Amino acid sequence: MDFTEKLRLHGRAEENRYFAELDRKLIDAMHEKQKHEDEILKRIEAENLNLDSMVDAK
């Protein structure tokens, strides 16, 4: 393997590491967003259950 091939492989490895880190950050952000949306949905469902029980009590 000559020097230019090593440089090319090194550049490809750096690029792969960069995009792998970017992918990890995006996946983490998607998980955080999903967790936040799930919390909101649970809160809405709990409020609906409370409203339903109030209506049923009347």
N, CA, C and O atoms as a Maestro MAE file, in Angstrom:
{
 s_m_m2io_version
 :::
 2.0.0
}

f_m_ct {
 s_m_title
 :::
 protein
 m_atom[232] {
  # First column is atom index #
  i_m_mmod_type
  r_m_x_coord
  r_m_y_coord
  r_m_z_coord
  i_m_residue_number
  s_m_chain_name
  s_m_pdb_residue_name
  s_m_pdb_atom_name
  i_m_atomic_number
  :::
  1 25 0.864 -1.169 0.000 1 A "MET " " N  " 7
  2 3 0.000 0.000 0.000 1 A "MET " " CA " 6
  3 2 0.912 1.233 0.000 1 A "MET " " C  " 6
  4 15 1.799 1.369 0.842 1 A "MET " " O  " 8
  5 25 0.675 2.104 -0.943 2 A "ASP " " N  " 7
  6 3 1.529 3.291 -1.029 2 A "ASP " " CA " 6
  7 2 0.966 4.424 -0.168 2 A "ASP " " C  " 6
  8 15 -0.124 4.315 0.392 2 A "ASP " " O  " 8
  9 25 1.722 5.496 -0.077 3 A "PHE " " N  " 7
  10 3 1.388 6.628 0.785 3 A "PHE " " CA " 6
  11 2 0.067 7.276 0.397 3 A "PHE " " C  " 6
  12 15 -0.723 7.626 1.275 3 A "PHE " " O  " 8
  13 25 -0.189 7.443 -0.875 4 A "THR " " N  " 7
  14 3 -1.433 8.096 -1.301 4 A "THR " " CA " 6
  15 2 -2.653 7.236 -0.938 4 A "THR " " C  " 6
  16 15 -3.711 7.763 -0.593 4 A "THR " " O  " 8
  17 25 -2.497 5.939 -1.017 5 A "GLU " " N  " 7
  18 3 -3.595 5.042 -0.627 5 A "GLU " " CA " 6
  19 2 -3.871 5.166 0.872 5 A "GLU " " C  " 6
  20 15 -5.027 5.183 1.295 5 A "GLU " " O  " 8
  21 25 -2.804 5.251 1.674 6 A "LYS " " N  " 7
  22 3 -2.968 5.422 3.115 6 A "LYS " " CA " 6
  23 2 -3.664 6.742 3.431 6 A "LYS " " C  " 6
  24 15 -4.529 6.792 4.306 6 A "LYS " " O  " 8
  25 25 -3.298 7.794 2.738 7 A "LEU " " N  " 7
  26 3 -3.947 9.096 2.947 7 A "LEU " " CA " 6
  27 2 -5.428 9.034 2.584 7 A "LEU " " C  " 6
  28 15 -6.274 9.587 3.287 7 A "LEU " " O  " 8
  29 25 -5.728 8.362 1.491 8 A "ARG " " N  " 7
  30 3 -7.110 8.237 1.066 8 A "ARG " " CA " 6
  31 2 -7.924 7.449 2.099 8 A "ARG " " C  " 6
  32 15 -9.044 7.835 2.433 8 A "ARG " " O  " 8
  33 25 -7.363 6.356 2.600 9 A "LEU " " N  " 7
  34 3 -8.049 5.556 3.609 9 A "LEU " " CA " 6
  35 2 -8.216 6.323 4.923 9 A "LEU " " C  " 6
  36 15 -9.241 6.213 5.594 9 A "LEU " " O  " 8
  37 25 -7.200 7.094 5.272 10 A "HIS " " N  " 7
  38 3 -7.287 7.910 6.484 10 A "HIS " " CA " 6
  39 2 -8.409 8.943 6.346 10 A "HIS " " C  " 6
  40 15 -9.185 9.148 7.279 10 A "HIS " " O  " 8
  41 25 -8.491 9.580 5.200 11 A "GLY " " N  " 7
  42 3 -9.555 10.549 4.959 11 A "GLY " " CA " 6
  43 2 -10.928 9.904 5.005 11 A "GLY " " C  " 6
  44 15 -11.877 10.487 5.530 11 A "GLY " " O  " 8
  45 25 -11.035 8.710 4.461 12 A "ARG " " N  " 7
  46 3 -12.315 7.996 4.486 12 A "ARG " " CA " 6
  47 2 -12.685 7.623 5.929 12 A "ARG " " C  " 6
  48 15 -13.850 7.711 6.316 12 A "ARG " " O  " 8
  49 25 -11.699 7.211 6.711 13 A "ALA " " N  " 7
  50 3 -11.965 6.853 8.109 13 A "ALA " " CA " 6
  51 2 -12.434 8.074 8.902 13 A "ALA " " C  " 6
  52 15 -13.366 7.974 9.700 13 A "ALA " " O  " 8
  53 25 -11.798 9.215 8.686 14 A "GLU " " N  " 7
  54 3 -12.228 10.442 9.368 14 A "GLU " " CA " 6
  55 2 -13.653 10.810 8.978 14 A "GLU " " C  " 6
  56 15 -14.454 11.200 9.828 14 A "GLU " " O  " 8
  57 25 -13.959 10.689 7.716 15 A "GLU " " N  " 7
  58 3 -15.308 10.987 7.236 15 A "GLU " " CA " 6
  59 2 -16.326 10.041 7.866 15 A "GLU " " C  " 6
  60 15 -17.401 10.471 8.284 15 A "GLU " " O  " 8
  61 25 -15.989 8.754 7.936 16 A "ASN " " N  " 7
  62 3 -16.891 7.784 8.552 16 A "ASN " " CA " 6
  63 2 -17.124 8.091 10.025 16 A "ASN " " C  " 6
  64 15 -18.254 7.995 10.505 16 A "ASN " " O  " 8
  65 25 -16.065 8.461 10.750 17 A "ARG " " N  " 7
  66 3 -16.221 8.814 12.165 17 A "ARG " " CA " 6
  67 2 -17.101 10.041 12.326 17 A "ARG " " C  " 6
  68 15 -17.949 10.087 13.217 17 A "ARG " " O  " 8
  69 25 -16.904 11.033 11.468 18 A "TYR " " N  " 7
  70 3 -17.693 12.261 11.538 18 A "TYR " " CA " 6
  71 2 -19.178 11.964 11.353 18 A "TYR " " C  " 6
  72 15 -20.008 12.418 12.140 18 A "TYR " " O  " 8
  73 25 -19.509 11.205 10.318 19 A "PHE " " N  " 7
  74 3 -20.919 10.926 10.039 19 A "PHE " " CA " 6
  75 2 -21.522 9.960 11.052 19 A "PHE " " C  " 6
  76 15 -22.721 10.022 11.323 19 A "PHE " " O  " 8
  77 25 -20.709 9.066 11.618 20 A "ALA " " N  " 7
  78 3 -21.215 8.185 12.672 20 A "ALA " " CA " 6
  79 2 -21.592 9.010 13.897 20 A "ALA " " C  " 6
  80 15 -22.634 8.768 14.506 20 A "ALA " " O  " 8
  81 25 -20.765 9.974 14.263 21 A "GLU " " N  " 7
  82 3 -21.080 10.854 15.393 21 A "GLU " " CA " 6
  83 2 -22.320 11.694 15.105 21 A "GLU " " C  " 6
  84 15 -23.167 11.873 15.980 21 A "GLU " " O  " 8
  85 25 -22.426 12.199 13.908 22 A "LEU " " N  " 7
  86 3 -23.605 12.972 13.511 22 A "LEU " " CA " 6
  87 2 -24.869 12.113 13.595 22 A "LEU " " C  " 6
  88 15 -25.903 12.565 14.087 22 A "LEU " " O  " 8
  89 25 -24.777 10.878 13.112 23 A "ASP " " N  " 7
  90 3 -25.914 9.960 13.195 23 A "ASP " " CA " 6
  91 2 -26.310 9.709 14.646 23 A "ASP " " C  " 6
  92 15 -27.496 9.705 14.974 23 A "ASP " " O  " 8
  93 25 -25.311 9.498 15.526 24 A "ARG " " N  " 7
  94 3 -25.613 9.264 16.941 24 A "ARG " " CA " 6
  95 2 -26.333 10.456 17.553 24 A "ARG " " C  " 6
  96 15 -27.285 10.286 18.315 24 A "ARG " " O  " 8
  97 25 -25.883 11.657 17.222 25 A "LYS " " N  " 7
  98 3 -26.530 12.854 17.758 25 A "LYS " " CA " 6
  99 2 -27.965 12.982 17.253 25 A "LYS " " C  " 6
  100 15 -28.863 13.341 18.016 25 A "LYS " " O  " 8
  101 25 -28.183 12.694 15.985 26 A "LEU " " N  " 7
  102 3 -29.537 12.760 15.430 26 A "LEU " " CA " 6
  103 2 -30.458 11.710 16.048 26 A "LEU " " C  " 6
  104 15 -31.620 11.990 16.339 26 A "LEU " " O  " 8
  105 25 -29.940 10.515 16.243 27 A "ILE " " N  " 7
  106 3 -30.739 9.453 16.866 27 A "ILE " " CA " 6
  107 2 -31.091 9.824 18.296 27 A "ILE " " C  " 6
  108 15 -32.227 9.629 18.728 27 A "ILE " " O  " 8
  109 25 -30.110 10.364 19.044 28 A "ASP " " N  " 7
  110 3 -30.387 10.803 20.416 28 A "ASP " " CA " 6
  111 2 -31.452 11.895 20.432 28 A "ASP " " C  " 6
  112 15 -32.335 11.887 21.291 28 A "ASP " " O  " 8
  113 25 -31.377 12.826 19.499 29 A "ALA " " N  " 7
  114 3 -32.363 13.904 19.429 29 A "ALA " " CA " 6
  115 2 -33.754 13.342 19.110 29 A "ALA " " C  " 6
  116 15 -34.752 13.800 19.667 29 A "ALA " " O  " 8
  117 25 -33.817 12.359 18.222 30 A "MET " " N  " 7
  118 3 -35.103 11.742 17.891 30 A "MET " " CA " 6
  119 2 -35.682 11.022 19.106 30 A "MET " " C  " 6
  120 15 -36.889 11.079 19.343 30 A "MET " " O  " 8
  121 25 -34.822 10.340 19.882 31 A "HIS " " N  " 7
  122 3 -35.293 9.651 21.080 31 A "HIS " " CA " 6
  123 2 -35.818 10.654 22.112 31 A "HIS " " C  " 6
  124 15 -36.851 10.419 22.740 31 A "HIS " " O  " 8
  125 25 -35.112 11.761 22.284 32 A "GLU " " N  " 7
  126 3 -35.570 12.790 23.219 32 A "GLU " " CA " 6
  127 2 -36.913 13.368 22.782 32 A "GLU " " C  " 6
  128 15 -37.803 13.577 23.606 32 A "GLU " " O  " 8
  129 25 -37.054 13.621 21.500 33 A "LYS " " N  " 7
  130 3 -38.316 14.148 20.979 33 A "LYS " " CA " 6
  131 2 -39.446 13.157 21.207 33 A "LYS " " C  " 6
  132 15 -40.540 13.545 21.616 33 A "LYS " " O  " 8
  133 25 -39.188 11.880 20.946 34 A "GLN " " N  " 7
  134 3 -40.202 10.854 21.140 34 A "GLN " " CA " 6
  135 2 -40.589 10.750 22.609 34 A "GLN " " C  " 6
  136 15 -41.767 10.604 22.935 34 A "GLN " " O  " 8
  137 25 -39.602 10.825 23.497 35 A "LYS " " N  " 7
  138 3 -39.889 10.753 24.924 35 A "LYS " " CA " 6
  139 2 -40.751 11.939 25.350 35 A "LYS " " C  " 6
  140 15 -41.698 11.781 26.121 35 A "LYS " " O  " 8
  141 25 -40.421 13.116 24.851 36 A "HIS " " N  " 7
  142 3 -41.203 14.318 25.164 36 A "HIS " " CA " 6
  143 2 -42.635 14.180 24.651 36 A "HIS " " C  " 6
  144 15 -43.582 14.511 25.364 36 A "HIS " " O  " 8
  145 25 -42.795 13.697 23.432 37 A "GLU " " N  " 7
  146 3 -44.134 13.512 22.861 37 A "GLU " " CA " 6
  147 2 -44.923 12.468 23.648 37 A "GLU " " C  " 6
  148 15 -46.128 12.620 23.848 37 A "GLU " " O  " 8
  149 25 -44.251 11.413 24.092 38 A "ASP " " N  " 7
  150 3 -44.931 10.389 24.898 38 A "ASP " " CA " 6
  151 2 -45.420 10.967 26.223 38 A "ASP " " C  " 6
  152 15 -46.520 10.651 26.676 38 A "ASP " " O  " 8
  153 25 -44.590 11.822 26.848 39 A "GLU " " N  " 7
  154 3 -44.994 12.452 28.099 39 A "GLU " " CA " 6
  155 2 -46.214 13.350 27.895 39 A "GLU " " C  " 6
  156 15 -47.127 13.359 28.721 39 A "GLU " " O  " 8
  157 25 -46.227 14.091 26.813 40 A "ILE " " N  " 7
  158 3 -47.370 14.959 26.508 40 A "ILE " " CA " 6
  159 2 -48.616 14.115 26.277 40 A "ILE " " C  " 6
  160 15 -49.693 14.446 26.773 40 A "ILE " " O  " 8
  161 25 -48.475 13.034 25.533 41 A "LEU " " N  " 7
  162 3 -49.611 12.156 25.255 41 A "LEU " " CA " 6
  163 2 -50.163 11.548 26.543 41 A "LEU " " C  " 6
  164 15 -51.379 11.476 26.718 41 A "LEU " " O  " 8
  165 25 -49.288 11.111 27.442 42 A "LYS " " N  " 7
  166 3 -49.736 10.548 28.719 42 A "LYS " " CA " 6
  167 2 -50.484 11.598 29.530 42 A "LYS " " C  " 6
  168 15 -51.503 11.294 30.151 42 A "LYS " " O  " 8
  169 25 -49.985 12.827 29.529 43 A "ARG " " N  " 7
  170 3 -50.642 13.905 30.261 43 A "ARG " " CA " 6
  171 2 -52.038 14.171 29.689 43 A "ARG " " C  " 6
  172 15 -52.998 14.352 30.438 43 A "ARG " " O  " 8
  173 25 -52.142 14.193 28.370 44 A "ILE " " N  " 7
  174 3 -53.442 14.428 27.719 44 A "ILE " " CA " 6
  175 2 -54.402 13.284 28.036 44 A "ILE " " C  " 6
  176 15 -55.573 13.517 28.335 44 A "ILE " " O  " 8
  177 25 -53.907 12.049 27.971 45 A "GLU " " N  " 7
  178 3 -54.765 10.904 28.279 45 A "GLU " " CA " 6
  179 2 -55.238 10.948 29.727 45 A "GLU " " C  " 6
  180 15 -56.396 10.636 30.006 45 A "GLU " " O  " 8
  181 25 -54.359 11.332 30.654 46 A "ALA " " N  " 7
  182 3 -54.746 11.429 32.064 46 A "ALA " " CA " 6
  183 2 -55.814 12.509 32.249 46 A "ALA " " C  " 6
  184 15 -56.767 12.325 33.007 46 A "ALA " " O  " 8
  185 25 -55.650 13.629 31.554 47 A "GLU " " N  " 7
  186 3 -56.650 14.691 31.641 47 A "GLU " " CA " 6
  187 2 -57.988 14.232 31.068 47 A "GLU " " C  " 6
  188 15 -59.041 14.560 31.615 47 A "GLU " " O  " 8
  189 25 -57.953 13.489 29.990 48 A "ASN " " N  " 7
  190 3 -59.189 12.969 29.398 48 A "ASN " " CA " 6
  191 2 -59.878 11.992 30.341 48 A "ASN " " C  " 6
  192 15 -61.104 11.993 30.454 48 A "ASN " " O  " 8
  193 25 -59.085 11.153 31.022 49 A "LEU " " N  " 7
  194 3 -59.675 10.217 31.975 49 A "LEU " " CA " 6
  195 2 -60.331 10.981 33.126 49 A "LEU " " C  " 6
  196 15 -61.407 10.610 33.594 49 A "LEU " " O  " 8
  197 25 -59.677 12.046 33.574 50 A "ASN " " N  " 7
  198 3 -60.254 12.848 34.649 50 A "ASN " " CA " 6
  199 2 -61.554 13.501 34.189 50 A "ASN " " C  " 6
  200 15 -62.528 13.540 34.941 50 A "ASN " " O  " 8
  201 25 -61.574 14.007 32.980 51 A "LEU " " N  " 7
  202 3 -62.792 14.629 32.450 51 A "LEU " " CA " 6
  203 2 -63.897 13.586 32.285 51 A "LEU " " C  " 6
  204 15 -65.057 13.848 32.606 51 A "LEU " " O  " 8
  205 25 -63.535 12.411 31.787 52 A "ASP " " N  " 7
  206 3 -64.519 11.344 31.609 52 A "ASP " " CA " 6
  207 2 -65.125 10.937 32.961 52 A "ASP " " C  " 6
  208 15 -66.334 10.728 33.060 52 A "ASP " " O  " 8
  209 25 -64.295 10.826 33.986 53 A "SER " " N  " 7
  210 3 -64.812 10.431 35.292 53 A "SER " " CA " 6
  211 2 -65.704 11.519 35.871 53 A "SER " " C  " 6
  212 15 -66.660 11.215 36.583 53 A "SER " " O  " 8
  213 25 -65.408 12.788 35.576 54 A "MET " " N  " 7
  214 3 -66.241 13.880 36.035 54 A "MET " " CA " 6
  215 2 -67.608 13.848 35.329 54 A "MET " " C  " 6
  216 15 -68.637 14.103 35.954 54 A "MET " " O  " 8
  217 25 -67.612 13.537 34.043 55 A "VAL " " N  " 7
  218 3 -68.843 13.467 33.274 55 A "VAL " " CA " 6
  219 2 -69.679 12.282 33.758 55 A "VAL " " C  " 6
  220 15 -70.896 12.396 33.909 55 A "VAL " " O  " 8
  221 25 -69.024 11.151 34.000 56 A "ASP " " N  " 7
  222 3 -69.736 9.963 34.467 56 A "ASP " " CA " 6
  223 2 -70.345 10.170 35.851 56 A "ASP " " C  " 6
  224 15 -71.377 9.580 36.170 56 A "ASP " " O  " 8
  225 25 -69.716 10.996 36.664 57 A "ALA " " N  " 7
  226 3 -70.196 11.232 38.023 57 A "ALA " " CA " 6
  227 2 -71.467 12.057 38.026 57 A "ALA " " C  " 6
  228 15 -72.232 12.018 38.990 57 A "ALA " " O  " 8
  229 25 -71.699 12.804 36.956 58 A "LYS " " N  " 7
  230 3 -72.899 13.660 36.916 58 A "LYS " " CA " 6
  231 2 -74.105 12.904 36.585 58 A "LYS " " C  " 6
  232 15 -75.192 13.477 36.512 58 A "LYS " " O  " 8
  :::
 }
 m_bond[231] {
  # First column is bond index #
  i_m_from
  i_m_to
  i_m_order
  :::
  1 1 2 1
  2 2 3 1
  3 3 4 2
  4 3 5 1
  5 5 6 1
  6 6 7 1
  7 7 8 2
  8 7 9 1
  9 9 10 1
  10 10 11 1
  11 11 12 2
  12 11 13 1
  13 13 14 1
  14 14 15 1
  15 15 16 2
  16 15 17 1
  17 17 18 1
  18 18 19 1
  19 19 20 2
  20 19 21 1
  21 21 22 1
  22 22 23 1
  23 23 24 2
  24 23 25 1
  25 25 26 1
  26 26 27 1
  27 27 28 2
  28 27 29 1
  29 29 30 1
  30 30 31 1
  31 31 32 2
  32 31 33 1
  33 33 34 1
  34 34 35 1
  35 35 36 2
  36 35 37 1
  37 37 38 1
  38 38 39 1
  39 39 40 2
  40 39 41 1
  41 41 42 1
  42 42 43 1
  43 43 44 2
  44 43 45 1
  45 45 46 1
  46 46 47 1
  47 47 48 2
  48 47 49 1
  49 49 50 1
  50 50 51 1
  51 51 52 2
  52 51 53 1
  53 53 54 1
  54 54 55 1
  55 55 56 2
  56 55 57 1
  57 57 58 1
  58 58 59 1
  59 59 60 2
  60 59 61 1
  61 61 62 1
  62 62 63 1
  63 63 64 2
  64 63 65 1
  65 65 66 1
  66 66 67 1
  67 67 68 2
  68 67 69 1
  69 69 70 1
  70 70 71 1
  71 71 72 2
  72 71 73 1
  73 73 74 1
  74 74 75 1
  75 75 76 2
  76 75 77 1
  77 77 78 1
  78 78 79 1
  79 79 80 2
  80 79 81 1
  81 81 82 1
  82 82 83 1
  83 83 84 2
  84 83 85 1
  85 85 86 1
  86 86 87 1
  87 87 88 2
  88 87 89 1
  89 89 90 1
  90 90 91 1
  91 91 92 2
  92 91 93 1
  93 93 94 1
  94 94 95 1
  95 95 96 2
  96 95 97 1
  97 97 98 1
  98 98 99 1
  99 99 100 2
  100 99 101 1
  101 101 102 1
  102 102 103 1
  103 103 104 2
  104 103 105 1
  105 105 106 1
  106 106 107 1
  107 107 108 2
  108 107 109 1
  109 109 110 1
  110 110 111 1
  111 111 112 2
  112 111 113 1
  113 113 114 1
  114 114 115 1
  115 115 116 2
  116 115 117 1
  117 117 118 1
  118 118 119 1
  119 119 120 2
  120 119 121 1
  121 121 122 1
  122 122 123 1
  123 123 124 2
  124 123 125 1
  125 125 126 1
  126 126 127 1
  127 127 128 2
  128 127 129 1
  129 129 130 1
  130 130 131 1
  131 131 132 2
  132 131 133 1
  133 133 134 1
  134 134 135 1
  135 135 136 2
  136 135 137 1
  137 137 138 1
  138 138 139 1
  139 139 140 2
  140 139 141 1
  141 141 142 1
  142 142 143 1
  143 143 144 2
  144 143 145 1
  145 145 146 1
  146 146 147 1
  147 147 148 2
  148 147 149 1
  149 149 150 1
  150 150 151 1
  151 151 152 2
  152 151 153 1
  153 153 154 1
  154 154 155 1
  155 155 156 2
  156 155 157 1
  157 157 158 1
  158 158 159 1
  159 159 160 2
  160 159 161 1
  161 161 162 1
  162 162 163 1
  163 163 164 2
  164 163 165 1
  165 165 166 1
  166 166 167 1
  167 167 168 2
  168 167 169 1
  169 169 170 1
  170 170 171 1
  171 171 172 2
  172 171 173 1
  173 173 174 1
  174 174 175 1
  175 175 176 2
  176 175 177 1
  177 177 178 1
  178 178 179 1
  179 179 180 2
  180 179 181 1
  181 181 182 1
  182 182 183 1
  183 183 184 2
  184 183 185 1
  185 185 186 1
  186 186 187 1
  187 187 188 2
  188 187 189 1
  189 189 190 1
  190 190 191 1
  191 191 192 2
  192 191 193 1
  193 193 194 1
  194 194 195 1
  195 195 196 2
  196 195 197 1
  197 197 198 1
  198 198 199 1
  199 199 200 2
  200 199 201 1
  201 201 202 1
  202 202 203 1
  203 203 204 2
  204 203 205 1
  205 205 206 1
  206 206 207 1
  207 207 208 2
  208 207 209 1
  209 209 210 1
  210 210 211 1
  211 211 212 2
  212 211 213 1
  213 213 214 1
  214 214 215 1
  215 215 216 2
  216 215 217 1
  217 217 218 1
  218 218 219 1
  219 219 220 2
  220 219 221 1
  221 221 222 1
  222 222 223 1
  223 223 224 2
  224 223 225 1
  225 225 226 1
  226 226 227 1
  227 227 228 2
  228 227 229 1
  229 229 230 1
  230 230 231 1
  231 231 232 2
  :::
 }
}
